[in-house]
Amino acid sequence: MLAFSFSSQLMQPLFDLIRSIKPMPDGFDHELSTFLTPHRLRKHEVILQAGTTSNRIFFIETGLTRRYYLKDDKEITTDFMREGDFILSPLSFYTRQPSFEFVETLEASVLWSISRPQLEFLYDRFPAFNAIGRVLTEQYYVKSELRAHSLRHLSAEDRYEQFFHAHKDLLNRLPGKHVATLLGLTPETYSRIRAKKAKA
């Protein structure tokens, strides 16, 4: 993962997103910009390796990534993250335990990252910024609960419908085999349902 030079203009989407959640006091943008590290990644680069501790939180400027784990040597996707999303392995990041997940890019991507100590410094220096952390944690929790509910209670076709309506604009960017494991389906079942829905 290579860092590259940047300008404050490139960081604007991140600042805009933060302000859309809660206005920040004077000086916050400058302080945050001194901590941010930019990264330009190629397709299929690993951002987080299972067995290592998640020490940084990333913001996706451009690109597409996924989180996954291994089960019986098979990759099981747990989430997709795109432009405007944050990336972290919550359990590892907050408990300091080694991650059981991998995070990789699915497209060439531009990311911004900040370390956990830097994040804690900003929480202390700017109390209003704690609201951003709370919203981020809530979003991850809700997504996790929705996925668990979907896998436990919805039929294969209903799981596909739910995903389709939530991520319709992403389907052509996502490999079907990864979407299938996210939905708890075999690639064959996923392809059959998608073809059926396309004809409907």
KOLTI-287617 format. One record per residue: residue in three letters; z, x, y of N, C-alpha, C, O in turn; residue number from 1. Coordinates in Angstrom, 1 decimal, always signed. Each point is the difference from the previous one (the first is absolute). Example, Ala and Ser with C-alpha at 12.3 -4.5 7.8 and 13.67 -1.06 7.14 Angstrom:
<sites>
SITE   type       nw       nu       nv      caw      cau      cav       cw       cu       cv       ow       ou       ov   seq
SITE    Ala     +7.8    +13.2     -5.7     +0.0     -0.9     +1.2     +0.0     +0.9     +1.2     +0.7     +1.0     +0.0     1
SITE    Ser     -1.4     -1.4     +1.1     +0.0     +0.9     +1.1     +0.8     -0.8     +1.1     +0.1     +0.5     +1.1     2
</sites>
This chain:
<sites>
SITE   type       nw       nu       nv      caw      cau      cav       cw       cu       cv       ow       ou       ov   seq
SITE    Met     +0.0     +0.9     -1.2     +0.0     -0.9     +1.2     +0.0     +0.9     +1.2     +0.9     +0.7     +0.3     1
SITE    Leu     -2.0     -0.8     +0.5     -0.1     +0.9     +1.1     +0.3     -0.7     +1.4     -0.4     -1.1     +0.2     2
SITE    Ala     +1.1     +1.8     +0.6     +0.3     -0.5     +1.4     -1.1     +0.5     +0.9     -0.7     +0.9     -0.4     3
SITE    Phe     +0.5     -1.6     +1.5     -1.1     +0.3     +0.9     +0.4     -0.3     +1.4     +1.0     -0.7     +0.2     4
SITE    Ser     -1.7     +1.2     +0.8     +0.4     -0.2     +1.4     -0.3     -1.4     +0.4     -0.8     -0.7     -0.6     5
SITE    Phe     +1.6     +0.1     +1.5     -0.1     -1.4     +0.4     +0.2     -0.1     +1.5     +0.5     +0.9     +0.7     6
SITE    Ser     -0.8     -2.1     -0.2     +0.4     -0.4     +1.4     +0.8     -1.3     -0.1     +0.0     -0.7     -1.0     7
SITE    Ser     +0.7     +0.5     +2.1     +0.8     -1.2     +0.1     -0.8     -1.3     -0.1     +0.5     -1.0     -0.5     8
SITE    Gln     -1.8     +1.0     +0.8     -0.8     -1.1     -0.1     -0.2     -0.5     -1.4     -0.1     -1.2     -0.3     9
SITE    Leu     +0.1     +2.2     -0.6     -0.2     -0.3     -1.5     +1.2     -0.7     -0.5     -0.1     -0.8     -1.0    10
SITE    Met     +1.3     +1.0     +1.6     +1.2     -0.6     -0.5     +0.2     -1.5     +0.5     +0.9     -0.6     -0.4    11
SITE    Gln     -1.8     +0.2     +1.3     +0.2     -1.3     +0.6     +0.2     -1.2     -0.9     +0.9     -0.8     +0.3    12
SITE    Pro     -1.6     +0.7     -1.4     +0.2     -1.1     -0.9     +1.5     -0.1     -0.5     +0.5     -1.1     -0.2    13
SITE    Leu     +0.1     +2.3     -0.1     +1.4     +0.0     -0.4     +0.9     -0.5     +1.1     +0.9     -0.8     -0.3    14
SITE    Phe     -1.1     +1.3     +1.5     +0.9     -0.4     +1.1     -0.2     -1.5     +0.2     +0.9     -0.7     +0.3    15
SITE    Asp     -2.2     +0.2     -0.4     -0.2     -1.5     +0.3     +0.7     -0.8     -1.1     +0.5     -1.1     +0.3    16
SITE    Leu     -0.5     +1.6     -1.5     +0.6     -0.8     -1.1     +1.5     +0.0     +0.2     +0.6     -1.1     -0.1    17
SITE    Ile     +0.0     +2.2     +0.5     +1.4     +0.0     +0.2     +0.4     -1.0     +1.2     +1.0     -0.7     -0.1    18
SITE    Arg     -1.8     +0.8     +1.2     +0.3     -0.9     +1.1     -0.2     -1.5     -0.4     +0.6     -0.9     +0.6    19
SITE    Ser     -1.5     +0.6     -1.5     -0.2     -1.4     -0.4     +1.2     -0.5     -0.8     +0.2     -1.2     +0.0    20
SITE    Ile     +0.6     +2.1     -0.5     +1.2     -0.5     -0.7     +1.2     +0.0     +0.9     +0.7     -1.0     +0.0    21
SITE    Lys     -0.6     +2.0     +0.9     +1.1     +0.0     +1.0     -0.3     +1.0     +1.1     -0.4     +1.1     -0.4    22
SITE    Pro     +0.5     -1.5     +1.6     -0.2     +1.0     +1.1     +1.0     +1.2     -0.1     +1.1     -0.2     -0.3    23
SITE    Met     -1.6     +1.4     +0.6     +0.8     +1.1     -0.1     +0.3     +0.5     +1.5     -0.8     -0.2     +0.9    24
SITE    Pro     +2.0     +0.9     -0.8     +0.3     +0.5     +1.4     -0.8     +1.2     +0.4     -0.8     +0.6     -0.8    25
SITE    Asp     +0.9     -0.3     +2.1     -0.8     +1.1     +0.6     +0.4     +1.3     -0.8     +1.2     +0.2     -0.3    26
SITE    Gly     -2.2     +0.6     +0.1     +0.3     +1.3     -0.7     -0.2     +0.0     -1.5     -0.1     +1.0     -0.6    27
SITE    Phe     +0.0     -2.3     +0.0     -0.1     +0.0     -1.4     -1.4     +0.5     -0.5     +0.0     +0.8     -0.9    28
SITE    Asp     -1.1     -1.2     +1.5     -1.3     +0.4     -0.4     -0.1     +1.5     +0.0     -0.5     +0.6     -0.9    29
SITE    His     +1.0     +0.0     +2.0     -0.1     +1.5     +0.1     +0.9     +0.7     -1.1     -0.5     +0.9     -0.7    30
SITE    Glu     +1.7     -1.5     +0.4     +0.8     +0.6     -1.0     -0.6     -0.1     -1.4     +0.0     +0.9     -0.8    31
SITE    Leu     -0.5     -2.1     +0.5     -0.6     -0.2     -1.3     -1.3     +0.9     -0.2     -0.2     +0.6     -1.0    32
SITE    Ser     -0.6     -0.4     +2.1     -1.2     +0.8     -0.1     +0.3     +1.4     -0.3     -0.8     +0.7     -0.6    33
SITE    Thr     +2.0     -0.2     +1.0     +0.4     +1.4     -0.3     +0.3     +0.2     -1.4     -0.1     +1.2     -0.5    34
SITE    Phe     +0.4     -2.2     -0.2     +0.4     +0.1     -1.4     -1.2     -0.3     -1.0     +0.0     +0.5     -1.1    35
SITE    Leu     -0.9     -1.3     +1.6     -1.1     -0.4     -1.0     -0.9     +1.2     -0.4     -0.4     +0.8     +0.8    36
SITE    Thr     +0.2     -0.8     -2.1     -1.0     +1.0     -0.6     -1.2     -0.8     -0.5     +0.1     -0.9     -0.8    37
SITE    Pro     -1.3     +1.3     +1.3     -1.2     -0.7     -0.5     -0.5     +0.7     -1.3     +0.1     +1.2     -0.2    38
SITE    His     -0.8     -2.0     -0.6     -0.6     +0.5     -1.3     -1.3     -0.6     -0.2     -0.2     -1.3     +0.2    39
SITE    Arg     -0.8     +2.1     -0.5     -1.3     -0.5     -0.4     -0.2     +0.2     -1.5     +0.0     +1.2     -0.5    40
SITE    Leu     -0.1     -2.2     -0.3     -0.1     +0.1     -1.5     -1.3     -0.5     -0.5     -0.7     -0.8     +0.5    41
SITE    Arg     +0.3     +1.5     -1.6     -1.2     -0.4     -0.7     +0.4     -1.2     -1.0     +1.1     -0.3     -0.2    42
SITE    Lys     -2.1     -0.3     -0.4     +0.2     -1.0     -1.0     +0.7     +0.5     -1.2     -0.4     +1.1     -0.4    43
SITE    His     +1.3     -1.8     -0.1     +0.7     +0.3     -1.2     +1.0     +1.2     +0.1     +0.3     +0.8     -0.9    44
SITE    Glu     +0.2     -0.5     +2.2     +1.0     +0.9     +0.2     +1.4     -0.6     -0.2     +0.2     -1.2     +0.3    45
SITE    Val     +0.7     +1.9     -1.0     +1.3     -0.5     -0.2     +0.9     +0.3     +1.2     +0.1     +1.1     +0.5    46
SITE    Ile     +0.5     -2.2     +0.0     +0.9     +0.1     +1.1     +1.5     +0.2     -0.5     +0.7     +0.7     +0.6    47
SITE    Leu     -0.4     -1.4     -1.7     +1.3     +0.1     -0.6     -0.1     +0.2     -1.5     -0.7     -0.8     -0.6    48
SITE    Gln     +1.3     +1.8     +0.0     +0.0     +0.2     -1.4     +1.2     -0.6     -0.6     +1.1     +0.2     +0.5    49
SITE    Ala     -1.2     -0.9     -1.7     +1.2     -0.4     -0.7     +0.8     +1.2     -0.4     -0.5     +1.0     -0.3    50
SITE    Gly     +1.9     -1.2     +0.4     +0.9     +1.1     -0.3     +0.4     +0.7     +1.2     +0.9     +0.9     -0.1    51
SITE    Thr     -1.5     -1.1     +1.2     +0.4     +0.6     +1.3     +0.6     -1.0     +0.9     -0.1     -1.2     -0.2    52
SITE    Thr     +0.8     +1.7     +1.2     +0.7     -1.0     +0.9     -0.8     -0.3     +1.2     -0.6     +0.9     +0.6    53
SITE    Ser     +0.5     -2.2     -0.3     -0.7     -0.4     +1.2     +0.7     +0.3     +1.2     +1.1     -0.6     +0.3    54
SITE    Asn     -1.6     +1.6     +0.5     +0.7     +0.5     +1.2     -0.6     -0.4     +1.3     +0.5     +0.3     +1.1    55
SITE    Arg     -1.7     -0.9     -1.2     -0.8     -0.3     +1.2     -0.5     -1.5     -0.1     -0.2     -0.5     -1.1    56
SITE    Ile     +0.1     -0.1     +2.3     -0.6     -1.3     +0.1     -1.3     +0.2     +0.7     -0.1     +0.7     +1.0    57
SITE    Phe     -1.0     -1.4     -1.5     -1.3     +0.2     +0.5     -0.5     -1.3     +0.6     +0.3     -1.1     -0.4    58
SITE    Phe     -1.2     +1.2     +1.5     -0.7     -1.1     +0.6     -1.5     +0.2     -0.3     -0.5     +1.2     +0.3    59
SITE    Ile     -0.2     -2.2     -0.7     -1.4     +0.2     -0.3     -0.8     -0.4     +1.3     -0.1     -1.1     +0.4    60
SITE    Glu     -0.5     +2.1     +0.2     -0.9     -0.2     +1.1     -1.4     -0.5     -0.5     -0.5     -1.1     +0.5    61
SITE    Thr     -0.1     +1.7     -1.5     -1.2     -0.5     -0.7     +0.1     +0.4     -1.5     +0.6     +1.0     -0.3    62
SITE    Gly     -1.1     -1.9     -0.5     -0.1     +0.3     -1.4     +0.8     -1.0     -0.9     +0.4     -1.1     +0.5    63
SITE    Leu     -0.3     +1.4     -1.7     +0.6     -0.9     -1.0     +0.7     +0.8     -1.1     -0.5     +1.0     -0.4    64
SITE    Thr     +1.7     -1.4     +0.0     +0.8     +0.7     -0.9     +0.6     -1.0     -1.0     -0.1     -1.2     +0.1    65
SITE    Arg     +0.7     +1.7     -1.2     +0.7     -0.8     -1.0     +1.2     +0.7     -0.5     +0.1     +1.2     +0.0    66
SITE    Arg     +0.9     -2.0     -0.4     +1.2     +0.5     -0.7     -0.2     -0.5     -1.5     -0.5     -1.1     -0.3    67
SITE    Tyr     +0.9     +2.0     -0.6     -0.1     -0.3     -1.4     +1.0     +0.8     -0.8     +0.5     +1.0     +0.4    68
SITE    Tyr     -0.2     -1.4     -1.7     +0.8     +0.7     -0.9     -0.7     +0.1     -1.3     -1.0     -0.8     -0.3    69
SITE    Leu     +1.5     +1.6     -0.6     -0.5     +0.1     -1.3     +0.8     -0.7     -1.1     +1.2     +0.1     +0.0    70
SITE    Lys     -1.8     -0.9     -0.8     +0.6     -0.7     -1.2     -0.8     +0.2     -1.2     -1.2     -0.4     +0.0    71
SITE    Asp     +1.7     +1.1     -1.0     -0.8     +0.3     -1.2     -1.3     +0.7     +0.4     -1.0     -0.3     -0.6    72
SITE    Asp     +1.1     +1.2     +1.5     -1.1     +0.8     +0.5     -1.1     -0.8     +0.7     -1.1     +0.5     +0.2    73
SITE    Lys     +1.5     -1.7     +0.2     -1.0     -0.9     +0.7     +0.5     -0.1     +1.5     +1.2     -0.1     +0.2    74
SITE    Glu     -2.1     +0.1     +0.7     +0.4     -0.1     +1.5     +0.2     -1.5     +0.3     -0.9     -0.8     -0.2    75
SITE    Ile     +2.0     +0.4     +0.7     +0.3     -1.3     +0.4     +0.2     -0.1     +1.5     +1.0     +0.6     +0.6    76
SITE    Thr     -1.9     -1.2     +0.1     +0.0     +0.0     +1.5     +1.0     -1.1     +0.4     +0.1     -1.1     -0.5    77
SITE    Thr     +0.7     +1.5     +1.5     +1.1     -0.9     +0.6     -0.3     -0.4     +1.4     +0.6     -1.0     +0.5    78
SITE    Asp     -1.5     +1.7     +0.2     -0.3     -0.5     +1.4     -1.2     +0.8     +0.5     -0.3     +1.1     -0.4    79
SITE    Phe     -0.4     -1.8     +1.3     -1.1     +0.7     +0.8     +0.5     +0.0     +1.5     +0.5     -1.0     +0.5    80
SITE    Met     -0.8     +2.1     +0.2     +0.3     +0.1     +1.4     -1.3     +0.4     +0.7     -0.8     +0.9     -0.5    81
SITE    Arg     +0.6     -1.5     +1.6     -1.2     +0.2     +0.8     +0.3     +0.3     +1.5     +1.1     +0.3     +0.3    82
SITE    Glu     -2.2     -0.3     +0.5     +0.2     +0.3     +1.4     +1.1     -0.9     +0.6     +0.1     -1.2     -0.2    83
SITE    Gly     +0.8     +1.9     +0.9     +1.1     -0.8     +0.7     +1.3     -0.1     -0.9     +1.0     -0.5     +0.5    84
SITE    Asp     -1.1     +1.0     -1.7     +1.2     -0.1     -0.9     +0.7     +1.3     +0.0     -0.5     +1.0     +0.3    85
SITE    Phe     +1.8     -1.1     -0.8     +0.8     +1.2     -0.2     +0.1     +0.3     -1.5     -0.1     -0.9     -0.8    86
SITE    Ile     +0.2     +2.1     +0.5     +0.1     +0.5     -1.4     +1.4     +0.7     -0.2     +0.3     +0.9     +0.8    87
SITE    Leu     +0.4     -1.3     -1.8     +1.1     +0.7     -0.5     +0.4     -0.6     -1.4     -0.5     -1.0     -0.4    88
SITE    Ser     +1.2     +1.8     -0.3     +0.6     -0.5     -1.3     +1.4     -0.4     +0.3     +0.9     +0.8     +0.1    89
SITE    Pro     -0.6     -2.1     +0.1     +1.3     -0.5     +0.6     +1.2     +0.5     -0.8     +0.9     +0.5     +0.6    90
SITE    Leu     -0.9     -0.6     -1.9     +1.1     +0.4     -0.8     +0.3     +1.5     +0.2     +1.2     +0.4     +0.2    91
SITE    Ser     -2.2     +0.4     -0.3     +0.2     +1.4     +0.2     +0.4     +0.4     +1.4     +0.9     +0.8     +0.3    92
SITE    Phe     -1.6     -1.4     +0.7     +0.2     +0.3     +1.4     +1.4     -0.3     +0.5     +0.7     +0.8     +0.7    93
SITE    Tyr     -0.2     -1.9     -1.2     +1.3     -0.5     +0.5     +1.2     +0.5     -0.9     +1.1     +0.1     +0.5    94
SITE    Thr     -1.3     +0.2     -1.8     +1.1     +0.4     -0.8     +0.0     +1.5     -0.3     +0.9     +0.6     -0.5    95
SITE    Arg     -2.0     +0.1     +0.9     -0.2     +1.4     -0.2     -0.2     +0.4     -1.4     +0.3     +1.2     -0.4    96
SITE    Gln     -0.6     -2.1     -0.5     -0.3     +0.2     -1.4     -1.5     +0.4     -0.2     -0.8     -0.4     +0.8    97
SITE    Pro     +0.5     +1.1     -1.8     -1.4     +0.3     -0.3     -0.8     -1.3     -0.2     +0.5     -0.9     -0.6    98
SITE    Ser     -1.7     +0.9     +1.1     -0.8     -1.2     -0.1     -0.6     -0.2     -1.4     -0.3     +1.0     -0.6    99
SITE    Phe     +0.2     -2.2     +0.2     -0.7     -0.3     -1.3     -1.4     -0.4     +0.3     -0.8     -0.2     -1.0   100
SITE    Glu     +0.4     +0.2     +2.2     -1.3     -0.4     +0.4     -0.9     +1.1     +0.5     +0.5     +1.1     +0.5   101
SITE    Phe     -1.8     -1.3     -0.6     -0.9     +0.9     +0.7     -0.6     -0.8     +1.2     +0.0     -1.3     +0.0   102
SITE    Val     -0.4     +2.0     +1.0     -0.8     -0.6     +1.1     -1.3     +0.8     +0.2     +0.1     +1.2     +0.2   103
SITE    Glu     -1.2     -1.8     -0.2     -1.3     +0.7     +0.1     -0.9     -0.7     +1.0     +0.1     -1.2     +0.2   104
SITE    Thr     -1.1     +1.9     +0.3     -1.0     -0.6     +0.9     -1.1     -0.6     -0.9     -0.4     +0.6     -1.0   105
SITE    Leu     -0.1     -1.7     +1.4     -1.2     -0.6     -0.7     -1.3     +0.3     +0.9     -1.1     -0.2     -0.5   106
SITE    Glu     +1.3     +0.6     +1.7     -1.1     +0.3     +0.9     +0.5     +1.2     +0.8     +1.2     +0.3     +0.1   107
SITE    Ala     -2.2     +0.4     +0.5     +0.4     +1.0     +1.0     +0.8     -0.7     +1.1     -0.3     -1.1     +0.5   108
SITE    Ser     +1.4     +1.8     -0.1     +1.0     -0.7     +0.8     +0.6     +0.9     +1.1     +0.0     +1.2     -0.2   109
SITE    Val     +0.4     -1.8     +1.3     +0.7     +0.7     +1.0     +1.4     -0.6     +0.1     +0.1     -1.2     +0.3   110
SITE    Leu     +0.9     +2.0     -0.5     +1.4     -0.5     +0.0     +0.8     +0.8     +1.1     -0.3     +1.1     +0.4   111
SITE    Trp     +1.5     -1.7     +0.0     +1.0     +0.6     +0.8     +1.3     -0.1     -0.7     +0.3     -1.0     -0.6   112
SITE    Ser     +0.4     +2.1     +0.6     +1.3     +0.0     -0.7     +1.2     +0.5     +0.8     -0.2     +0.7     +1.0   113
SITE    Ile     +1.4     -1.2     -1.4     +1.2     +0.5     +0.6     +1.0     +0.2     -1.1     +0.0     -0.8     -1.0   114
SITE    Ser     +0.9     +1.8     +1.1     +1.0     +0.2     -1.0     +1.1     -0.9     +0.1     +0.3     -0.6     +1.0   115
SITE    Arg     +0.5     +0.5     -2.1     +1.2     -0.8     +0.1     +1.0     +0.4     +1.0     +0.5     -0.8     +0.8   116
SITE    Pro     -0.2     +2.2     -0.7     +0.9     +0.4     +1.1     -0.5     -0.4     +1.4     +0.8     -0.4     +0.9   117
SITE    Gln     -2.1     +0.6     -0.7     -0.5     -0.4     +1.3     +0.1     -1.5     +0.3     +0.3     -0.4     +1.1   118
SITE    Leu     -0.5     -0.4     -2.2     +0.1     -1.4     +0.2     +1.5     -0.4     +0.3     +0.2     -0.9     +0.9   119
SITE    Glu     +0.7     +1.5     -1.6     +1.4     -0.2     +0.3     +0.4     +0.3     +1.4     +0.8     -0.6     +0.7   120
SITE    Phe     -1.4     +1.7     -0.2     +0.3     +0.5     +1.4     -0.5     -1.1     +1.0     +0.7     -0.3     +1.0   121
SITE    Leu     -1.9     -0.3     -1.3     -0.5     -1.0     +0.9     +0.8     -1.3     +0.0     +0.2     -0.7     +1.0   122
SITE    Tyr     +0.3     +0.4     -2.2     +0.9     -1.2     -0.1     +1.3     +0.2     +0.8     +0.4     -0.9     +0.7   123
SITE    Asp     +0.1     +2.1     -0.7     +1.2     +0.3     +0.8     -0.3     +0.0     +1.5     +0.8     -0.5     +0.8   124
SITE    Arg     -1.9     +1.2     -0.4     -0.4     +0.1     +1.4     -0.5     -1.3     +0.6     +0.3     -0.2     +1.2   125
SITE    Phe     -1.0     -0.6     -2.0     -0.5     -1.3     +0.6     +0.4     -1.1     -1.0     -0.7     -0.3     -0.9   126
SITE    Pro     +1.9     -0.3     +1.2     +0.5     -1.1     -0.9     -1.0     -1.1     -0.2     +0.0     -0.6     -1.1   127
SITE    Ala     -0.9     +0.3     +2.1     -1.0     -1.1     -0.2     -0.9     +0.3     -1.1     -0.6     -0.9     -0.6   128
SITE    Phe     +0.4     +2.2     +0.3     -1.0     +0.4     -1.1     +0.5     -0.4     -1.4     -0.8     -0.1     -0.9   129
SITE    Asn     +2.1     -0.1     +0.8     +0.6     -0.5     -1.3     -0.7     -1.3     -0.4     -0.1     -0.2     -1.2   130
SITE    Ala     -0.3     -0.6     +2.1     -0.7     -1.2     -0.3     -1.3     +0.2     -0.8     -0.4     -0.8     -0.9   131
SITE    Ile     -0.3     +1.9     +1.2     -1.2     +0.3     -0.7     +0.3     +0.3     -1.5     -0.7     -0.4     -0.9   132
SITE    Gly     +1.8     +1.2     +0.7     +0.4     +0.4     -1.3     +0.4     -1.3     -0.8     -0.3     -0.1     -1.2   133
SITE    Arg     +1.0     -0.8     +1.8     +0.4     -1.2     -0.6     -1.2     -0.9     -0.4     -0.1     -0.5     -1.1   134
SITE    Val     -0.9     +0.4     +2.0     -1.2     -0.8     -0.3     -0.8     +0.6     -1.1     -0.5     -0.7     -0.9   135
SITE    Leu     +0.4     +2.0     +0.9     -0.7     +0.8     -1.1     +0.6     -0.3     -1.3     -0.7     -0.2     -1.0   136
SITE    Thr     +2.1     +0.3     +0.9     +0.7     -0.2     -1.2     -0.2     -1.4     -0.5     -0.2     -0.2     -1.2   137
SITE    Glu     +0.3     -0.8     +2.1     -0.2     -1.4     -0.4     -1.4     -0.2     -0.6     -0.2     -0.7     -0.9   138
SITE    Gln     -0.8     +1.3     +1.5     -1.4     -0.2     -0.4     -0.1     +0.5     -1.4     -0.7     -0.6     -0.9   139
SITE    Tyr     +1.2     +1.8     +0.6     -0.1     +0.6     -1.4     +0.7     -0.9     -1.0     -0.4     -0.2     -1.1   140
SITE    Tyr     +1.6     -0.3     +1.5     +0.8     -0.8     -0.9     -0.8     -1.3     -0.3     +0.0     -0.4     -1.2   141
SITE    Val     -0.5     -0.3     +2.2     -0.7     -1.2     -0.2     -1.2     +0.2     -0.9     -0.3     -0.8     -0.9   142
SITE    Lys     -0.5     +1.9     +1.2     -1.2     +0.2     -0.9     +0.4     +0.2     -1.4     -0.7     -0.4     -0.9   143
SITE    Ser     +1.8     +1.2     +0.7     +0.5     +0.2     -1.4     +0.4     -1.3     -0.7     -0.3     -0.2     -1.1   144
SITE    Glu     +1.0     -0.6     +1.9     +0.5     -1.3     -0.6     -1.2     -0.9     -0.3     -0.1     -0.7     -1.1   145
SITE    Leu     -0.9     +0.6     +2.0     -1.2     -0.8     -0.3     -0.8     +0.5     -1.2     -0.4     -0.9     -0.8   146
SITE    Arg     +0.3     +2.2     +0.6     -0.7     +0.5     -1.1     +0.8     -0.3     -1.3     -0.6     -0.4     -1.0   147
SITE    Ala     +1.9     +0.6     +1.0     +0.8     -0.4     -1.2     -0.1     -1.4     -0.3     -0.1     -0.4     -1.2   148
SITE    His     +0.1     -0.5     +2.2     -0.1     -1.4     -0.2     -1.3     -0.4     -0.6     -0.2     -0.8     -0.9   149
SITE    Ser     -0.9     +1.4     +1.4     -1.3     -0.2     -0.4     -0.2     +0.3     -1.5     -0.5     -0.7     -0.8   150
SITE    Leu     +1.0     +1.9     +0.4     -0.1     +0.5     -1.4     +0.8     -0.9     -0.9     -0.5     -0.2     -1.2   151
SITE    Arg     +1.6     -0.3     +1.6     +0.9     -0.8     -0.9     -0.5     -1.4     -0.1     +0.2     -0.6     -1.1   152
SITE    His     -0.7     +0.0     +2.2     -0.2     -1.5     +0.0     -1.4     -0.5     +0.2     -0.2     -1.2     -0.3   153
SITE    Leu     -0.7     +2.0     +0.7     -1.4     -0.5     +0.2     -0.9     +0.4     -1.1     +0.1     +1.0     -0.7   154
SITE    Ser     -1.1     -1.9     +0.5     -1.0     +0.3     -1.0     -0.9     +1.1     +0.5     +0.0     +0.4     +1.2   155
SITE    Ala     -0.8     +0.2     -2.1     -0.9     +1.0     +0.4     -1.0     -0.4     +1.1     -0.2     +0.8     +1.0   156
SITE    Glu     -0.3     -2.0     -1.1     -0.9     -0.5     +1.1     +0.7     -0.2     +1.3     -0.5     +0.3     +1.1   157
SITE    Asp     +1.7     -0.8     -1.2     +0.8     -0.2     +1.2     +0.4     +1.3     +0.7     +0.0     +0.1     +1.2   158
SITE    Arg     +0.3     +0.9     -2.0     +0.3     +1.3     +0.5     -1.2     +0.6     +0.8     +0.1     +0.6     +1.0   159
SITE    Tyr     -1.3     -0.8     -1.6     -1.2     +0.5     +0.6     -0.2     -0.8     +1.3     -0.4     +0.6     +1.0   160
SITE    Glu     +0.5     -1.9     -1.0     -0.2     -0.8     +1.2     +0.9     +0.4     +1.1     -0.4     +0.2     +1.2   161
SITE    Gln     +1.7     +0.1     -1.5     +1.0     +0.4     +1.0     -0.4     +1.3     +0.6     +0.0     +0.2     +1.2   162
SITE    Phe     -0.4     +0.8     -2.0     -0.5     +1.3     +0.5     -1.2     -0.2     +0.8     -0.2     +0.7     +1.0   163
SITE    Phe     -0.8     -1.5     -1.5     -1.3     -0.1     +0.7     +0.2     -0.6     +1.4     -0.5     +0.5     +1.0   164
SITE    His     +1.4     -1.5     -0.8     +0.2     -0.6     +1.3     +0.8     +1.0     +0.9     -0.2     -0.1     +1.2   165
SITE    Ala     +1.0     +0.9     -1.7     +0.8     +0.9     +0.8     -0.8     +1.3     +0.4     +0.3     +0.6     +1.0   166
SITE    His     -1.3     -0.2     -1.9     -0.7     +1.3     +0.2     -1.5     -0.2     -0.2     -0.6     +1.0     -0.4   167
SITE    Lys     +0.1     -2.1     +0.8     -1.4     -0.3     -0.2     -0.9     +1.1     +0.6     -1.0     +0.4     -0.6   168
SITE    Asp     +1.4     +0.1     +1.8     -0.8     +1.1     +0.7     +0.1     +1.3     -0.7     -0.7     +0.9     +0.4   169
SITE    Leu     +1.6     -0.7     -1.3     +0.2     +1.3     -0.7     -0.7     +0.1     -1.3     -0.2     +1.1     -0.5   170
SITE    Leu     -0.1     -2.2     -0.1     -0.5     +0.0     -1.4     -1.1     +1.0     -0.3     -0.1     +0.7     -1.0   171
SITE    Asn     -0.9     -0.7     +2.0     -1.1     +0.9     -0.2     +0.3     +1.5     +0.1     -0.8     +0.9     -0.3   172
SITE    Arg     +2.0     -0.6     +0.9     +0.5     +1.4     +0.1     +0.8     +0.4     -1.1     +0.4     +1.2     -0.1   173
SITE    Leu     +0.1     -2.1     -0.8     +0.9     +0.3     -1.0     -0.6     +0.1     -1.4     -0.8     -0.9     -0.4   174
SITE    Pro     +1.0     +1.9     -0.4     -0.4     +0.1     -1.4     +0.6     -1.2     -0.8     +1.2     -0.2     +0.1   175
SITE    Gly     -2.0     -0.5     -0.8     +0.5     -1.1     -0.7     +1.1     +0.3     -1.0     +0.9     -0.8     -0.2   176
SITE    Lys     -1.0     +2.0     -0.4     +1.0     +0.4     -1.0     +1.4     +0.1     +0.6     +1.0     -0.2     -0.6   177
SITE    His     -1.0     +0.6     +1.9     +1.3     +0.1     +0.7     +0.6     -1.4     +0.3     +1.2     -0.2     -0.1   178
SITE    Val     -2.1     -0.6     +0.6     +0.4     -1.4     +0.3     +0.5     -0.7     -1.3     +1.0     -0.7     +0.1   179
SITE    Ala     -1.7     +0.9     -1.2     +0.4     -0.6     -1.2     +1.5     +0.4     -0.4     +0.7     -0.9     -0.4   180
SITE    Thr     -0.4     +2.2     +0.5     +1.4     +0.4     -0.4     +1.0     -0.6     +1.0     +1.1     -0.3     -0.4   181
SITE    Leu     -1.4     +0.2     +1.7     +0.9     -0.6     +0.9     +0.3     -1.4     -0.3     +1.1     -0.5     +0.1   182
SITE    Leu     -2.1     -0.2     -0.6     +0.1     -1.4     -0.4     +0.5     -0.3     -1.4     +0.2     -1.1     -0.5   183
SITE    Gly     +0.0     +2.2     -0.2     +0.5     -0.1     -1.4     -1.1     -0.5     -1.0     +0.3     -0.7     -0.9   184
SITE    Leu     -1.6     +1.1     +1.2     -1.1     -0.5     -0.8     -0.7     +1.2     -0.6     +0.1     +1.1     +0.5   185
SITE    Thr     -0.9     -1.4     -1.5     -0.8     +1.1     -0.6     -1.3     +0.0     +0.9     -0.3     -1.0     +0.7   186
SITE    Pro     -0.4     +2.1     -0.6     -1.2     +0.1     +0.8     -1.0     -1.1     -0.4     -0.7     -0.5     +0.8   187
SITE    Glu     +0.6     +0.2     -2.1     -0.9     -1.0     -0.5     +0.3     -1.4     +0.5     -0.8     -0.7     +0.4   188
SITE    Thr     +2.1     +0.4     -0.4     +0.5     -1.3     +0.5     -0.3     -0.1     +1.5     -0.4     -1.1     +0.5   189
SITE    Tyr     +0.7     +2.1     +0.2     -0.2     +0.1     +1.4     -1.5     -0.3     +0.3     -0.3     -0.8     +0.9   190
SITE    Ser     -0.6     +1.5     -1.6     -1.4     -0.1     +0.3     -0.5     -1.4     -0.3     -0.8     -0.6     +0.7   191
SITE    Arg     +1.4     +0.0     -1.8     -0.5     -1.3     -0.4     +0.5     -1.0     +1.1     -0.8     -0.9     +0.4   192
SITE    Ile     +2.0     +1.0     +0.0     +0.5     -1.0     +1.0     -0.7     +0.2     +1.4     -0.4     -1.0     +0.6   193
SITE    Arg     +0.1     +2.2     -0.2     -0.7     +0.3     +1.2     -1.4     -0.6     +0.0     -0.5     -0.6     +0.9   194
SITE    Ala     -0.2     +0.8     -2.1     -1.3     -0.5     -0.1     +0.0     -1.6     +0.0     -0.9     -0.6     +0.6   195
SITE    Lys     +1.9     +0.0     -1.3     +0.1     -1.4     +0.0     +0.2     -0.6     +1.4     -0.6     -1.0     +0.4   196
SITE    Lys     +1.5     +1.7     +0.4     +0.3     -0.5     +1.3     -1.2     +0.2     +1.0     -0.2     -0.8     +0.9   197
SITE    Ala     -0.6     +1.9     -1.2     -1.2     +0.2     +0.9     -1.0     -1.1     -0.2     -0.8     -0.3     +0.9   198
SITE    Lys     +0.7     -0.3     -2.1     -1.0     -1.0     -0.3     +0.5     -1.4     +0.5     -0.8     -0.9     +0.2   199
SITE    Ala     +2.1     +0.8     +0.0     +0.6     -1.3     +0.4     -0.4     -0.5     +1.4     +0.3     -1.1     +0.4   200
</sites>
